[in-house]
Each structure stands twice: as structure tokens, then as C-alpha cells.
Amino acid sequence: MSLKKLLAAVASVTLTAGALFGVSAPAFADDTLPAHDPAVTQTTTAPSSSESPSAAPVPAAPQPVVAAPVEPVPEPEPAPAPAASPAPVAPTPAVSPAPDAAKQPAAQVIAVEPSVARSAQPQQQARPDNDKKVWVCKFVSSDNSPSGYQLKSGKQPIHVSVNALGDDVNDTGSFNDRQPSFVVASDDASLCSYTEVIVDEEVTCPTYQYGGIVNITTTTKLFYGTTQVSFEQTQSTRQLTADELRACNPPPVTVYVCQFVPSDSHPSGWVVKAGAQPVLMLESELGDDVNDTGDFDATTPSFIVASDDSVLCASNTEERSTEVRCPSASNRGFATITIVRSYFYGSTKVDESTAVTVRDLTAEEIANCPEVGGDRVATAEVSFEQATCNAPQRLILGPVVNAVWGEITDPEGPADYSVTATATNGAQFPAVAPGLRIALGSQTLTFSGVLDPQLDPTDPECDLVTLGLVMPAVSFAQASCSVGGTYTLGVAAGYDPALVTFTVNGVPGISAGTYPVAASGSVLVTTQVVEPNGLELEWSDPPAFAFAVPSDDDCISPEVITAELPTLAYTGSGGVSVVWWLLPASMIVLGGAAVFVRRRMEADAR
């Protein structure tokens, strides 16, 4: 019985375990949940609105001019015939008592106007202007024209005789209602009728709420001669062109500015502001202390310069002059060196210092000196610093031998110069070529001429350099037990890495690349752009990065690690291997075999 019990227990356990393993697949700690669907971003577009242009008022048609009614002339009292005649020429003869005189009423003779009476006189046909012709713009009535008239079809103007002009033609050269046709100066149709069209566009730039639009007002005027007879105005709209959109949103203008701050220690009262100078600034942000003359001014000390060149803000020059005293019977000779240092803000001299030193003559100088007791030779030379966009040409006094320089004079104007060297110790200047130097005597030598002015700002050499912009890229990778720390210097995609260099912990001139970090510590990276280029406005140097390199005690030694655990790769039922299902299947088979053996034993016992 104990064997049967044992078989029954084995069958129960194996069947139960096999069922459990077969129903439930394994799940491990490294299983990951599926990523959530990304959030849906809804884009809302502001509806565009457009205002319907209001219809322009149509001017009312001009009303025809109505002539004032002619008041009836009362019949005059009976008077002698001469008093009743209004004509200034020969009076109408009195009515004779002839029998046929009664056939012509007296009122008909009185009603004739004087001008009509004159035109009917035979002597008017003998005027010398009968054959004169003029150009006439002929107008006819029209119900469709606001003026009530229109230019007659066919060629206009027409060439007609003065005698053909009627009462509807005026010689004022313009249109009027009573005499619409008029005389013009020449055969030019534009003198008769022309149209003037004026188009006025008002640009409304886009806002955060509405799109931009252009309102168009078209005005049409019709002229007869010089008289305006019609006026019409229409309103319409259109979208902004690409150029108009750019004008509404102009790109920011940046300039280089040399910034100055007050100083009690400097003679000018100002010093260059600490830090990199000049500074790239938006033109819209310039204050009242900035001038655009490109030079220093005590009232507006900061000024705009052409490029990112610190020399344009502050600089200094050093002028050396050497006076050689050749040996004589009483001394060994010596050379006096005078150094004049000038300090400039822009091209304005703000300070100057002079230093004088004395030294012995060199072998070459002694060789150029005459023998002791012989004739002494004096020499002097000058040189020039060429004119630039910021300063005119400058005269530089060179070395002198057995001579001294006098003051630089300006006898005729700011562009002229004159300076004289005077021989010393009985020396004399040798003869020189005329034109370059003017020898006033063997003891003096004068240099004079005209200095070139400062270059015109419109000169092509003074054009502002078109700058290229660079966007640097700096990244850091912290050290770990298996990977060393690194930092990468470079530029963003689309930029030229050759246009930028880096300074790392005070070491300048580092080019783009990836560099390892061997020990713990901070790494400070600053960026310098290659002139005359500039940095993108949004770029700023990164803060110092602290590298922490782990020690051997912080990391497990490779010798200690004997094996690595395999990576768990089963994730739910989708990753279960076929081998896994053999375990529950074999346990079920084993349980079934135990049940079969137990039943056989029970059958044999019976």
C-alpha cells in the first residue's frame, strides 16, 4: 500500500505542477511596458479676417447751367430817331414817309444786337485774318457723359478757318458748358481730352491677430482741356508681396560698438569697458552715449566701428627718433633716443608720453661718422603712415645724425606739413635730390609736402565687411568606470568649423575635435570667432563643466568578475522558448505514468 500511496502522491504533484507551468508563462524583472502613444498636438490657426471695402461715394453729375432769363426791355418813350439807335457805328437812317416803308416794322430793326449788326456789315469781310486757321477740339452733346458733352468722333483736333468758328467755340483753351468746343495750340489730341489715374496703396502689416493686407484706392479723373469733368474713386485690396512682408518684419541690424565707462584716472575721463571690445549690439538698442562718427567724443564716448577689431576701439603708437652725435676730439660720441608714445581712442589722441634715453654708438654708426678732425655729415629722414578709413596720412620723423628735429609746422592748412632738421656740432647736410627735400642751407634740411586726407567713407575700401555668422557646439561626456570623460568642440550642422577656435582653461587656439579628460577637475570653454566673422546672437559660452573620474576603489576590478549573468530576454508569452514547454509536458507525462502503474498494481491485486 505504501507504493500505491507514493505513486498517487507523485501523480498528483506532477500533474498539478505541469498544469501550472503550462498555463502561466514566465515574466522577468527587465520586462518593459510598451511606450504610450505620443500626445496629439493640436495646431490652431487664427482665422483670417478681411474687411469688405466700402463702396466709394459716386460724385453727383454736375447740373447743367441754366441761363438767367432775359428781362423784357420796356419800349422806350417816343424820342427822336438818333437817340433810339444803340449801334456805335453809323446809325440806322430814320424811316421815310415812302409808301413801302411801312412794310418793315420798326421793332425788327431795333431788336438786332450791335455785334450781329456789325458782323453783317460789308466792311467785316475785309479783315486780314480771314485766311487764318486754328486747331479746334470739337465737342458734341452726349447723354452718357457727366458733362453733357463728348469729344466728336474722328480726328481731333480739327484744322479750321477762323471764319468757320461758331458761337460754340471759345479761345480759352478749355471746356465750358456754353462754348464746349475750344481752340488749342497744336495738333495734339491730349489737349482735347485725357484721363488721369492715381493709384494709392496703403500697406497694413500683419499682427498677431490679423494677416496683412494692402488697401488700394484708385482715382480716375477725366479732363476736357484743362477742365476736370468727371471724378471716380474705387477701393480694392490685395495680399502683401514677399518684399512687403520683409519690410514689415525687417531683420535686426547689428553693429560693432566700442563701449567706454567713466574714469577719474584717465586724462580723457573715460576708459574702455572691461571685457571683449567691440561688442556686437542691435542698432535699435543703442543709447544716447553712442555716436556713429567712428571716433571718440567726450559727450558721446562710445562709438560704432566697422568690424570686430579691438584696435579700432583703443590703440597706441610709438615713434622713435635717434640723434647720433659722432665722436669728436672731446668725446666718444653717443646716440640720443627719443620715444613718443601716443594713446588713441579710435583715431583721437587722448594721451601722450615721451621718454629719452642715451646709449653708446654702434660700430655701424661709428663707421658712418667722419674721422675725427674731418668734415662732419648730418643726415635726417622721414617716413609716412598711409591714410586709412579712420585717420589721414601721418608724418613720422626718422633718425637723424649730427642734427636735431624742429617743430612740425602747418603753414598753409591741415593737410600740409613742414619740418626742419638742423645740423649740430659743425656738421653739414650733403646735397640732395630736389623735390623730396628742400635744403635751405648746408646747416638745415626741410621736409614739406601735402598729407593725404582720411579716406572717404563711401570709398569701396571703407565698406563694412559682410560678416559670416557661426553657431558653435560644445558638449561634455562625464567619465565612468568603463569610459573616460571627454569634451567635444565643434559647430552646428551647416556651419564651417574653420571659422571658430576655442580657449580651454586659458589655453587659446584649440581647434574643433573631441578631447579626453584624464583627471577630475573643471573644464572651462570659451569661443573665439575668426575675424571678420561673428557669432550667432543666441550663442553663449557654456559654464565650466566638472569632471569626476572614479577611482579604482569606486569601481569593481576586472579580475574579480569571473562571469557575467546572461541578459534576461524573455518578455511575456511572446518571448517563451520551446524548451520551456518541455518541463510541464514531461511532468504531466510522468504523472500519467504514475497513475497508470498504480492502477495496474490495483488490478493485479484483485
DAQUIKA-V155399 format. One record per residue. N is the residue number from 1. RES is the residue in three letters. OMEGA is omega as a letter, one per 20 degrees, with the letter a starting at -180 (none if undefined). Layout:
N_RES_OMEGA ; N_RES_OMEGA
This chain:
1_MET_a ; 2_SER_r ; 3_LEU_r ; 4_LYS_r ; 5_LYS_r ; 6_LEU_r ; 7_LEU_r ; 8_ALA_r ; 9_ALA_r ; 10_VAL_r ; 11_ALA_a ; 12_SER_a ; 13_VAL_a ; 14_THR_r ; 15_LEU_a ; 16_THR_a ; 17_ALA_r ; 18_GLY_r ; 19_ALA_a ; 20_LEU_r ; 21_PHE_a ; 22_GLY_a ; 23_VAL_a ; 24_SER_r ; 25_ALA_a ; 26_PRO_r ; 27_ALA_a ; 28_PHE_a ; 29_ALA_a ; 30_ASP_r ; 31_ASP_r ; 32_THR_r ; 33_LEU_r ; 34_PRO_a ; 35_ALA_r ; 36_HIS_r ; 37_ASP_r ; 38_PRO_r ; 39_ALA_a ; 40_VAL_r ; 41_THR_a ; 42_GLN_r ; 43_THR_a ; 44_THR_r ; 45_THR_r ; 46_ALA_a ; 47_PRO_r ; 48_SER_r ; 49_SER_r ; 50_SER_r ; 51_GLU_r ; 52_SER_a ; 53_PRO_r ; 54_SER_a ; 55_ALA_a ; 56_ALA_r ; 57_PRO_r ; 58_VAL_a ; 59_PRO_a ; 60_ALA_r ; 61_ALA_a ; 62_PRO_r ; 63_GLN_r ; 64_PRO_a ; 65_VAL_a ; 66_VAL_a ; 67_ALA_r ; 68_ALA_a ; 69_PRO_r ; 70_VAL_r ; 71_GLU_r ; 72_PRO_r ; 73_VAL_a ; 74_PRO_r ; 75_GLU_a ; 76_PRO_r ; 77_GLU_r ; 78_PRO_a ; 79_ALA_r ; 80_PRO_a ; 81_ALA_a ; 82_PRO_a ; 83_ALA_a ; 84_ALA_a ; 85_SER_r ; 86_PRO_a ; 87_ALA_r ; 88_PRO_r ; 89_VAL_a ; 90_ALA_a ; 91_PRO_r ; 92_THR_a ; 93_PRO_a ; 94_ALA_a ; 95_VAL_r ; 96_SER_a ; 97_PRO_r ; 98_ALA_a ; 99_PRO_a ; 100_ASP_r ; 101_ALA_a ; 102_ALA_r ; 103_LYS_a ; 104_GLN_a ; 105_PRO_r ; 106_ALA_a ; 107_ALA_a ; 108_GLN_r ; 109_VAL_a ; 110_ILE_a ; 111_ALA_a ; 112_VAL_r ; 113_GLU_a ; 114_PRO_a ; 115_SER_r ; 116_VAL_r ; 117_ALA_r ; 118_ARG_a ; 119_SER_r ; 120_ALA_a ; 121_GLN_a ; 122_PRO_a ; 123_GLN_r ; 124_GLN_a ; 125_GLN_a ; 126_ALA_a ; 127_ARG_a ; 128_PRO_a ; 129_ASP_a ; 130_ASN_a ; 131_ASP_a ; 132_LYS_r ; 133_LYS_a ; 134_VAL_r ; 135_TRP_a ; 136_VAL_r ; 137_CYS_a ; 138_LYS_r ; 139_PHE_r ; 140_VAL_a ; 141_SER_r ; 142_SER_r ; 143_ASP_a ; 144_ASN_a ; 145_SER_r ; 146_PRO_a ; 147_SER_a ; 148_GLY_a ; 149_TYR_r ; 150_GLN_a ; 151_LEU_a ; 152_LYS_a ; 153_SER_a ; 154_GLY_a ; 155_LYS_r ; 156_GLN_i ; 157_PRO_a ; 158_ILE_a ; 159_HIS_a ; 160_VAL_r ; 161_SER_r ; 162_VAL_a ; 163_ASN_a ; 164_ALA_a ; 165_LEU_r ; 166_GLY_a ; 167_ASP_a ; 168_ASP_a ; 169_VAL_r ; 170_ASN_a ; 171_ASP_r ; 172_THR_a ; 173_GLY_r ; 174_SER_a ; 175_PHE_r ; 176_ASN_a ; 177_ASP_a ; 178_ARG_r ; 179_GLN_a ; 180_PRO_r ; 181_SER_a ; 182_PHE_a ; 183_VAL_r ; 184_VAL_a ; 185_ALA_a ; 186_SER_a ; 187_ASP_a ; 188_ASP_a ; 189_ALA_a ; 190_SER_r ; 191_LEU_r ; 192_CYS_a ; 193_SER_r ; 194_TYR_a ; 195_THR_r ; 196_GLU_a ; 197_VAL_r ; 198_ILE_r ; 199_VAL_a ; 200_ASP_a ; 201_GLU_r ; 202_GLU_a ; 203_VAL_r ; 204_THR_a ; 205_CYS_r ; 206_PRO_r ; 207_THR_r ; 208_TYR_a ; 209_GLN_a ; 210_TYR_r ; 211_GLY_r ; 212_GLY_r ; 213_ILE_r ; 214_VAL_r ; 215_ASN_a ; 216_ILE_r ; 217_THR_a ; 218_THR_a ; 219_THR_a ; 220_THR_r ; 221_LYS_r ; 222_LEU_a ; 223_PHE_r ; 224_TYR_a ; 225_GLY_r ; 226_THR_a ; 227_THR_r ; 228_GLN_a ; 229_VAL_r ; 230_SER_a ; 231_PHE_a ; 232_GLU_a ; 233_GLN_r ; 234_THR_r ; 235_GLN_r ; 236_SER_r ; 237_THR_r ; 238_ARG_r ; 239_GLN_r ; 240_LEU_r ; 241_THR_r ; 242_ALA_r ; 243_ASP_r ; 244_GLU_r ; 245_LEU_r ; 246_ARG_r ; 247_ALA_r ; 248_CYS_a ; 249_ASN_a ; 250_PRO_r ; 251_PRO_a ; 252_PRO_r ; 253_VAL_r ; 254_THR_r ; 255_VAL_r ; 256_TYR_a ; 257_VAL_r ; 258_CYS_a ; 259_GLN_r ; 260_PHE_r ; 261_VAL_a ; 262_PRO_r ; 263_SER_r ; 264_ASP_a ; 265_SER_a ; 266_HIS_a ; 267_PRO_a ; 268_SER_a ; 269_GLY_a ; 270_TRP_r ; 271_VAL_r ; 272_VAL_a ; 273_LYS_a ; 274_ALA_a ; 275_GLY_a ; 276_ALA_r ; 277_GLN_j ; 278_PRO_a ; 279_VAL_r ; 280_LEU_a ; 281_MET_r ; 282_LEU_a ; 283_GLU_a ; 284_SER_a ; 285_GLU_a ; 286_LEU_a ; 287_GLY_a ; 288_ASP_a ; 289_ASP_a ; 290_VAL_r ; 291_ASN_a ; 292_ASP_a ; 293_THR_a ; 294_GLY_a ; 295_ASP_a ; 296_PHE_r ; 297_ASP_a ; 298_ALA_a ; 299_THR_r ; 300_THR_a ; 301_PRO_a ; 302_SER_a ; 303_PHE_a ; 304_ILE_r ; 305_VAL_a ; 306_ALA_a ; 307_SER_a ; 308_ASP_a ; 309_ASP_a ; 310_SER_r ; 311_VAL_r ; 312_LEU_r ; 313_CYS_a ; 314_ALA_a ; 315_SER_r ; 316_ASN_r ; 317_THR_r ; 318_GLU_r ; 319_GLU_a ; 320_ARG_r ; 321_SER_a ; 322_THR_r ; 323_GLU_a ; 324_VAL_r ; 325_ARG_a ; 326_CYS_r ; 327_PRO_r ; 328_SER_a ; 329_ALA_a ; 330_SER_a ; 331_ASN_a ; 332_ARG_a ; 333_GLY_a ; 334_PHE_r ; 335_ALA_r ; 336_THR_a ; 337_ILE_r ; 338_THR_a ; 339_ILE_r ; 340_VAL_r ; 341_ARG_a ; 342_SER_a ; 343_TYR_a ; 344_PHE_r ; 345_TYR_a ; 346_GLY_r ; 347_SER_r ; 348_THR_r ; 349_LYS_a ; 350_VAL_r ; 351_ASP_a ; 352_GLU_r ; 353_SER_a ; 354_THR_r ; 355_ALA_a ; 356_VAL_r ; 357_THR_a ; 358_VAL_r ; 359_ARG_r ; 360_ASP_r ; 361_LEU_r ; 362_THR_r ; 363_ALA_r ; 364_GLU_r ; 365_GLU_r ; 366_ILE_a ; 367_ALA_r ; 368_ASN_r ; 369_CYS_r ; 370_PRO_r ; 371_GLU_a ; 372_VAL_a ; 373_GLY_r ; 374_GLY_a ; 375_ASP_r ; 376_ARG_r ; 377_VAL_r ; 378_ALA_r ; 379_THR_r ; 380_ALA_a ; 381_GLU_r ; 382_VAL_r ; 383_SER_a ; 384_PHE_r ; 385_GLU_a ; 386_GLN_r ; 387_ALA_r ; 388_THR_r ; 389_CYS_a ; 390_ASN_a ; 391_ALA_r ; 392_PRO_r ; 393_GLN_a ; 394_ARG_r ; 395_LEU_r ; 396_ILE_a ; 397_LEU_a ; 398_GLY_a ; 399_PRO_r ; 400_VAL_r ; 401_VAL_a ; 402_ASN_a ; 403_ALA_r ; 404_VAL_r ; 405_TRP_r ; 406_GLY_r ; 407_GLU_r ; 408_ILE_a ; 409_THR_a ; 410_ASP_a ; 411_PRO_a ; 412_GLU_a ; 413_GLY_a ; 414_PRO_a ; 415_ALA_a ; 416_ASP_r ; 417_TYR_r ; 418_SER_r ; 419_VAL_a ; 420_THR_r ; 421_ALA_a ; 422_THR_a ; 423_ALA_a ; 424_THR_r ; 425_ASN_r ; 426_GLY_r ; 427_ALA_r ; 428_GLN_r ; 429_PHE_r ; 430_PRO_r ; 431_ALA_a ; 432_VAL_r ; 433_ALA_a ; 434_PRO_r ; 435_GLY_a ; 436_LEU_a ; 437_ARG_r ; 438_ILE_a ; 439_ALA_r ; 440_LEU_a ; 441_GLY_a ; 442_SER_a ; 443_GLN_a ; 444_THR_r ; 445_LEU_a ; 446_THR_r ; 447_PHE_a ; 448_SER_r ; 449_GLY_a ; 450_VAL_r ; 451_LEU_r ; 452_ASP_r ; 453_PRO_r ; 454_GLN_a ; 455_LEU_r ; 456_ASP_r ; 457_PRO_r ; 458_THR_r ; 459_ASP_r ; 460_PRO_r ; 461_GLU_a ; 462_CYS_r ; 463_ASP_r ; 464_LEU_a ; 465_VAL_r ; 466_THR_a ; 467_LEU_r ; 468_GLY_a ; 469_LEU_a ; 470_VAL_r ; 471_MET_r ; 472_PRO_r ; 473_ALA_a ; 474_VAL_r ; 475_SER_a ; 476_PHE_r ; 477_ALA_a ; 478_GLN_r ; 479_ALA_r ; 480_SER_a ; 481_CYS_a ; 482_SER_a ; 483_VAL_r ; 484_GLY_r ; 485_GLY_r ; 486_THR_r ; 487_TYR_a ; 488_THR_r ; 489_LEU_r ; 490_GLY_r ; 491_VAL_r ; 492_ALA_a ; 493_ALA_r ; 494_GLY_a ; 495_TYR_a ; 496_ASP_a ; 497_PRO_r ; 498_ALA_a ; 499_LEU_a ; 500_VAL_r ; 501_THR_a ; 502_PHE_r ; 503_THR_a ; 504_VAL_a ; 505_ASN_r ; 506_GLY_r ; 507_VAL_a ; 508_PRO_r ; 509_GLY_r ; 510_ILE_a ; 511_SER_a ; 512_ALA_r ; 513_GLY_r ; 514_THR_a ; 515_TYR_a ; 516_PRO_r ; 517_VAL_a ; 518_ALA_a ; 519_ALA_r ; 520_SER_r ; 521_GLY_a ; 522_SER_r ; 523_VAL_r ; 524_LEU_a ; 525_VAL_r ; 526_THR_a ; 527_THR_r ; 528_GLN_a ; 529_VAL_r ; 530_VAL_a ; 531_GLU_j ; 532_PRO_a ; 533_ASN_a ; 534_GLY_r ; 535_LEU_r ; 536_GLU_a ; 537_LEU_a ; 538_GLU_a ; 539_TRP_r ; 540_SER_a ; 541_ASP_a ; 542_PRO_r ; 543_PRO_r ; 544_ALA_a ; 545_PHE_a ; 546_ALA_r ; 547_PHE_r ; 548_ALA_a ; 549_VAL_a ; 550_PRO_r ; 551_SER_r ; 552_ASP_r ; 553_ASP_a ; 554_ASP_a ; 555_CYS_r ; 556_ILE_a ; 557_SER_r ; 558_PRO_a ; 559_GLU_a ; 560_VAL_a ; 561_ILE_a ; 562_THR_a ; 563_ALA_r ; 564_GLU_r ; 565_LEU_r ; 566_PRO_r ; 567_THR_r ; 568_LEU_a ; 569_ALA_a ; 570_TYR_a ; 571_THR_r ; 572_GLY_a ; 573_SER_a ; 574_GLY_a ; 575_GLY_a ; 576_VAL_r ; 577_SER_r ; 578_VAL_a ; 579_VAL_a ; 580_TRP_a ; 581_TRP_r ; 582_LEU_a ; 583_LEU_r ; 584_PRO_a ; 585_ALA_a ; 586_SER_r ; 587_MET_r ; 588_ILE_r ; 589_VAL_r ; 590_LEU_r ; 591_GLY_r ; 592_GLY_r ; 593_ALA_r ; 594_ALA_r ; 595_VAL_a ; 596_PHE_a ; 597_VAL_a ; 598_ARG_a ; 599_ARG_r ; 600_ARG_r ; 601_MET_r ; 602_GLU_r ; 603_ALA_r ; 604_ASP_a ; 605_ALA_r ; 606_ARG_none
